[in-house]
Amino acid sequence: MKDQFGRRVEYLRISVTDKCNLRCVYCMPMEGLAWLKREDILSYEEIASVVRTMAGMGLKRVRLTGGEPLIRRDLPDLVRMISAVPGIEDISLSTNAVLLADQAEDLKSAGIQRLNVSLDSLRPDRVDAISRRPGSFPKIMEGLDAADAVGFSPLKINVVLIRGQNDDEIEDFARITRERSWHIRFIEMMPTGANLDLSANSFISCAEALRRVRAMESIEPVEGPFGNGPATYYRFPGAPGTVGVITPMSHNYCDRCNRMRLTASGQLRPCLFGELETNLRDPLRAGEDLVPLIEETLRVKPERHYLIQGSAAGSGGLVALSQTGG
């Protein structure tokens, strides 16, 4: 699968639910959203059918997201269905890890190969404040311990930078990579309808984070762990882990985009932002051929996003990142 700009698209991010058990300040309104009805959400069999079709066109890698994907029951069943699709080489999962401790082993056995875990602070009170759900921190740490215990590797930790809320922990997160084979990734905040004040007034660039990490000790660019994303990685001398940066605002990486997104309601989006999406759910349920629809979505995949910090312009009307799987 190639788009009109010659980019090879072989990676699909699949949102299995729009719901989440947290209300992170940069992601979702405190009151939540108007949730999708059950009948509007793709079944596991329907998701697997889309994956089979796209695998026949060149899809190789899948990431399961939400909302929070571990909210959806029997997720390992879907993982096994996707694992059985010829041509799929890699299945990964993004999670806040609150429910991971009880599911890590089953997910690993089913075929999840890699995890991305959101952790925006190393202090319990701050995690509670950012997630707006008291008691989140110990559950997240239990989930990370379980992930380590069952052998998930690489283990990537995503930290959204928020000035005044976690920016004084940049060095603390970086120090973890000296001791553990974790890959800490600092992420620039992206604006959506629900976080415009925050993104306007609390933005920190990854360049600033890197300057502070370099002030600790020299770091060198490295290839980083296996994955499908746009992070750039660095390593302290002899460290088992890495420090990564993801820069959607200061240095967009759209020229390397290799992905599309399937929402929980079966909309195929060629870009996280923007208004373009193709309804695959209804044609799928009507027994129609999805290939022409997927080819057309590839054809209209935009060259880049047009996000503006602190503005809804360019976000395609998104209220929350959880609406499209982030």
C-alpha positions as a printed NumPy array, in Angstrom:
array([[  0.   ,   0.   ,   0.   ],
       [  1.42 ,   3.351,  -1.096],
       [ -0.147,   6.794,  -0.907],
       [  0.091,   9.558,  -3.497],
       [  3.345,  10.8  ,  -1.94 ],
       [  5.078,   7.439,  -2.226],
       [  4.879,   6.59 ,   1.474],
       [  4.465,   2.881,   2.123],
       [  1.595,   2.267,   4.551],
       [  1.951,  -1.036,   6.358],
       [  0.852,  -0.125,   9.876],
       [ -2.699,   0.13 ,  11.269],
       [ -3.663,   1.501,  14.674],
       [ -6.964,  -0.035,  15.772],
       [ -9.12 ,   1.567,  18.448],
       [-11.172,  -1.181,  20.116],
       [-13.155,   1.219,  22.333],
       [-13.696,   4.941,  22.749],
       [-14.036,   4.614,  26.527],
       [-11.282,   5.125,  29.09 ],
       [-10.976,   4.612,  32.835],
       [ -8.852,   7.78 ,  33.18 ],
       [ -9.525,  11.425,  32.279],
       [ -6.034,  12.696,  31.51 ],
       [ -5.993,  16.48 ,  31.252],
       [ -4.446,  16.556,  27.767],
       [ -6.609,  13.78 ,  26.312],
       [-10.249,  13.807,  27.434],
       [-12.737,  16.124,  29.156],
       [-13.377,  15.446,  32.842],
       [-17.021,  14.638,  32.084],
       [-16.054,  12.162,  29.36 ],
       [-17.671,  12.092,  25.929],
       [-20.86 ,  10.925,  24.266],
       [-19.89 ,   7.245,  24.112],
       [-20.541,   5.106,  21.079],
       [-23.471,   2.709,  21.215],
       [-22.6  ,  -0.979,  21.342],
       [-24.121,  -1.646,  17.92 ],
       [-21.942,   1.069,  16.391],
       [-18.693,  -0.537,  17.55 ],
       [-16.931,  -3.11 ,  15.407],
       [-17.003,  -6.664,  16.726],
       [-13.75 ,  -8.575,  17.045],
       [-14.722, -10.622,  14.013],
       [-15.291,  -7.45 ,  12.002],
       [-11.955,  -5.995,  13.081],
       [-10.214,  -9.222,  12.087],
       [-11.966,  -9.089,   8.717],
       [-10.647,  -5.579,   8.041],
       [ -7.154,  -6.703,   9.04 ],
       [ -7.35 ,  -9.716,   6.686],
       [ -8.366,  -7.469,   3.809],
       [ -5.602,  -4.967,   4.473],
       [ -3.024,  -7.705,   5.041],
       [ -3.776,  -8.858,   1.522],
       [ -2.89 ,  -5.353,   0.373],
       [  0.39 ,  -5.12 ,   2.309],
       [ -0.49 ,  -4.463,   5.949],
       [  2.161,  -5.971,   8.254],
       [  1.849,  -4.334,  11.667],
       [ -1.043,  -3.635,  14.014],
       [ -1.33 ,  -1.683,  17.263],
       [ -4.389,  -1.959,  19.505],
       [ -5.458,   1.249,  21.237],
       [ -8.507,   2.892,  22.774],
       [ -9.643,   4.85 ,  24.696],
       [ -8.186,   2.282,  27.021],
       [ -8.148,  -1.066,  25.172],
       [ -7.991,  -3.201,  28.322],
       [-11.487,  -2.045,  29.242],
       [-12.895,  -4.158,  26.436],
       [-13.621,  -7.713,  27.512],
       [-11.711, -10.709,  26.223],
       [ -9.151,  -8.648,  24.316],
       [ -6.787, -11.654,  23.994],
       [ -9.444, -13.231,  21.741],
       [ -8.986, -10.412,  19.234],
       [ -5.211, -10.695,  19.521],
       [ -5.393, -14.374,  18.61 ],
       [ -7.624, -13.621,  15.621],
       [ -5.171, -11.026,  14.311],
       [ -2.186, -13.265,  15.033],
       [ -3.717, -15.875,  12.744],
       [ -3.91 , -13.483,   9.763],
       [ -1.245, -14.322,   7.154],
       [  1.137, -11.433,   6.609],
       [  0.749,  -9.803,  10.036],
       [  4.231,  -9.721,  11.542],
       [  3.812,  -7.57 ,  14.641],
       [  1.012,  -6.821,  17.136],
       [  1.502,  -4.22 ,  19.855],
       [ -0.653,  -2.497,  22.452],
       [ -0.952,   1.009,  23.922],
       [ -2.344,   1.143,  27.46 ],
       [ -2.438,   3.208,  30.62 ],
       [ -1.586,  -0.053,  32.461],
       [ -4.223,   0.423,  35.193],
       [ -5.738,  -2.974,  34.296],
       [ -2.558,  -4.551,  32.962],
       [ -1.448,  -6.567,  36.013],
       [ -4.259,  -9.086,  35.619],
       [ -4.029,  -9.294,  31.823],
       [ -0.324,  -9.107,  30.983],
       [  0.304, -12.854,  30.846],
       [ -2.793, -13.614,  28.742],
       [ -1.974, -10.819,  26.305],
       [  1.591, -12.029,  25.916],
       [  0.415, -15.609,  25.32 ],
       [ -2.156, -14.428,  22.77 ],
       [  0.448, -12.661,  20.661],
       [  1.02 ,  -9.1  ,  21.876],
       [  4.726,  -8.503,  21.324],
       [  5.318,  -4.964,  22.58 ],
       [  3.731,  -2.453,  24.937],
       [  3.54 ,   1.331,  25.082],
       [  2.506,   2.512,  28.546],
       [  1.405,   6.04 ,  29.466],
       [  3.029,   7.346,  32.649],
       [  3.169,  11.121,  32.984],
       [  4.764,  11.393,  36.423],
       [  6.741,   9.36 ,  38.937],
       [  4.834,  10.92 ,  41.834],
       [  1.513,   9.371,  42.904],
       [ -0.158,  12.694,  43.662],
       [  0.745,  14.063,  40.243],
       [ -0.449,  10.96 ,  38.413],
       [ -3.761,  11.31 ,  40.235],
       [ -3.96 ,  15.004,  39.297],
       [ -3.094,  14.473,  35.616],
       [ -5.293,  11.377,  35.219],
       [ -8.05 ,  12.848,  37.42 ],
       [ -8.606,   9.394,  38.874],
       [ -7.315,   8.884,  42.452],
       [ -5.273,   5.758,  43.113],
       [ -4.065,   5.316,  39.539],
       [ -0.332,   5.315,  40.271],
       [  0.012,   2.031,  42.241],
       [ -2.112,   0.204,  39.676],
       [  0.034,   1.504,  36.822],
       [  3.206,   0.435,  38.592],
       [  1.734,  -3.022,  39.259],
       [  0.978,  -3.238,  35.561],
       [  4.533,  -2.288,  34.63 ],
       [  5.932,  -4.854,  37.054],
       [  3.692,  -7.515,  35.493],
       [  4.814,  -6.498,  32.008],
       [  8.435,  -6.896,  33.052],
       [  7.707, -10.223,  34.726],
       [  6.144, -11.816,  31.647],
       [  8.919, -10.542,  29.384],
       [  7.458,  -7.729,  27.322],
       [ 10.346,  -6.133,  25.464],
       [ 10.836,  -3.44 ,  24.418],
       [  8.8  ,  -1.634,  27.042],
       [  8.152,   1.962,  26.037],
       [  6.99 ,   4.575,  28.54 ],
       [  5.183,   7.588,  27.08 ],
       [  5.435,  10.891,  28.968],
       [  3.39 ,  13.841,  27.697],
       [  5.254,  16.996,  28.683],
       [  3.156,  19.532,  30.638],
       [  4.77 ,  22.7  ,  31.935],
       [  4.068,  23.202,  35.618],
       [  2.792,  19.652,  36.114],
       [  5.628,  17.253,  35.275],
       [  8.411,  19.236,  33.586],
       [ 10.578,  19.144,  36.718],
       [ 10.723,  15.333,  36.395],
       [ 12.442,  15.192,  33.005],
       [ 15.778,  14.304,  34.599],
       [ 14.148,  11.738,  36.91 ],
       [ 12.595,   9.942,  33.963],
       [ 15.892,  10.026,  32.065],
       [ 17.739,   8.474,  35.037],
       [ 15.491,   5.398,  34.821],
       [ 17.122,   4.496,  31.5  ],
       [ 20.484,   4.14 ,  33.245],
       [ 19.112,   1.394,  35.473],
       [ 16.361,  -0.336,  33.494],
       [ 15.932,  -1.36 ,  29.886],
       [ 12.943,   0.954,  29.55 ],
       [ 12.566,   3.37 ,  26.68 ],
       [ 11.319,   6.692,  28.032],
       [  9.692,   8.795,  25.311],
       [  8.892,  12.466,  25.871],
       [  5.936,  13.589,  23.751],
       [  4.9  ,  17.106,  22.823],
       [  1.303,  17.919,  23.669],
       [ -1.055,  18.028,  20.682],
       [ -4.073,  20.378,  20.712],
       [ -7.649,  19.095,  20.655],
       [-10.932,  20.788,  21.487],
       [-10.76 ,  19.761,  25.151],
       [ -7.197,  20.895,  25.938],
       [ -6.751,  24.222,  24.125],
       [ -5.905,  26.273,  27.224],
       [ -3.46 ,  23.64 ,  28.41 ],
       [ -1.786,  23.255,  25.029],
       [ -1.514,  27.025,  24.653],
       [ -0.083,  27.759,  28.083],
       [  1.694,  24.563,  29.185],
       [  3.479,  23.404,  26.044],
       [  7.081,  22.221,  26.285],
       [  9.135,  21.279,  23.254],
       [ 11.156,  18.101,  23.21 ],
       [ 14.179,  20.255,  22.346],
       [ 13.954,  21.746,  25.817],
       [ 13.691,  18.292,  27.368],
       [ 16.767,  17.116,  25.453],
       [ 18.782,  20.158,  26.536],
       [ 18.09 ,  19.263,  30.139],
       [ 18.952,  15.594,  29.613],
       [ 22.213,  16.548,  27.898],
       [ 23.077,  18.771,  30.858],
       [ 23.082,  15.631,  33.027],
       [ 25.576,  13.74 ,  30.85 ],
       [ 26.394,  13.347,  27.196],
       [ 23.948,  11.273,  25.169],
       [ 24.411,   9.79 ,  21.742],
       [ 21.836,   9.147,  19.01 ],
       [ 20.93 ,   5.473,  18.663],
       [ 18.633,   3.466,  16.457],
       [ 16.361,   2.691,  19.386],
       [ 14.059,  -0.291,  19.972],
       [ 12.049,  -2.009,  17.273],
       [  8.778,  -0.275,  16.538],
       [  6.602,   1.557,  14.06 ],
       [  6.575,   5.067,  15.45 ],
       [  8.305,   8.38 ,  14.819],
       [ 10.461,   8.661,  17.947],
       [ 14.122,   9.684,  17.795],
       [ 16.236,   7.937,  20.442],
       [ 19.344,   8.727,  22.516],
       [ 21.332,   6.778,  25.085],
       [ 23.558,   7.569,  28.048],
       [ 26.916,   5.751,  27.779],
       [ 26.415,   2.112,  28.81 ],
       [ 22.734,   2.592,  29.698],
       [ 20.345,  -0.34 ,  29.102],
       [ 17.455,   1.961,  28.168],
       [ 16.998,   4.98 ,  25.918],
       [ 15.523,   8.459,  25.988],
       [ 13.245,   9.172,  23.052],
       [ 11.438,  12.246,  21.77 ],
       [  8.261,  12.498,  19.694],
       [  7.833,  15.949,  18.156],
       [  4.473,  16.347,  16.393],
       [  4.456,  20.112,  16.973],
       [  8.035,  21.415,  16.778],
       [  9.28 ,  19.082,  14.03 ],
       [  6.501,  17.163,  12.351],
       [  7.499,  13.807,  10.916],
       [  4.654,  13.413,   8.43 ],
       [  7.072,  12.686,   5.588],
       [  7.748,   9.321,   7.275],
       [  4.125,   8.459,   8.102],
       [  3.494,   4.755,   7.564],
       [  0.054,   4.379,   9.137],
       [ -3.672,   4.681,   9.033],
       [ -6.177,   4.386,  11.869],
       [ -9.342,   2.355,  12.326],
       [-11.697,   3.865,  14.892],
       [-13.867,   1.801,  17.21 ],
       [-16.855,   2.666,  15.005],
       [-15.147,   1.374,  11.878],
       [-13.989,   4.638,  10.294],
       [-10.673,   4.362,   8.449],
       [ -8.708,   7.571,   8.979],
       [ -5.629,   8.321,   6.852],
       [ -4.4  ,  10.845,   9.443],
       [ -4.888,  11.23 ,  13.19 ],
       [ -5.959,  14.827,  12.558],
       [ -8.092,  16.322,   9.829],
       [-11.628,  15.414,   8.832],
       [-10.942,  12.656,   6.304],
       [-12.349,   9.235,   7.128],
       [-13.959,   6.351,   5.281],
       [-16.832,   4.322,   6.666],
       [-15.789,   0.668,   6.465],
       [-18.297,  -0.62 ,   9.016],
       [-21.483,  -0.302,   6.989],
       [-20.047,  -1.69 ,   3.716],
       [-18.46 ,  -4.527,   5.7  ],
       [-21.794,  -5.41 ,   7.284],
       [-23.423,  -5.252,   3.851],
       [-20.906,  -7.738,   2.464],
       [-19.267,  -5.255,   0.104],
       [-15.653,  -5.331,  -1.078],
       [-13.531,  -3.056,   1.124],
       [-10.502,  -2.916,  -1.155],
       [-11.695,   0.027,  -3.309],
       [-12.6  ,   1.995,  -0.175],
       [ -9.189,   1.374,   1.367],
       [ -7.446,   2.303,  -1.882],
       [ -9.399,   5.564,  -2.055],
       [ -8.492,   6.378,   1.569],
       [ -4.838,   5.825,   0.698],
       [ -5.202,   8.106,  -2.297],
       [ -6.505,  11.009,  -0.214],
       [ -4.057,  10.592,   2.669],
       [ -2.793,  14.151,   3.284],
       [  0.847,  15.106,   3.   ],
       [  0.987,  16.425,   6.586],
       [ -1.07 ,  17.677,   9.506],
       [ -1.662,  21.385,  10.124],
       [ -1.876,  21.586,  13.901],
       [ -1.46 ,  24.961,  15.6  ],
       [ -0.545,  25.037,  19.279],
       [ -3.468,  26.229,  21.39 ],
       [ -5.875,  26.21 ,  18.439],
       [ -8.532,  23.795,  17.213],
       [ -7.532,  24.613,  13.645],
       [ -6.12 ,  21.539,  11.979],
       [ -7.438,  19.06 ,  14.537],
       [-10.386,  18.047,  12.393],
       [-12.867,  18.826,  15.136],
       [-11.461,  16.27 ,  17.565],
       [-12.529,  16.897,  21.148],
       [-10.293,  14.152,  22.538],
       [ -7.423,  12.009,  21.281],
       [ -9.299,   8.966,  22.55 ],
       [-11.847,   9.44 ,  19.744],
       [ -9.39 ,   8.143,  17.143],
       [ -6.987,   6.027,  19.154],
       [ -4.268,   8.64 ,  19.645]])
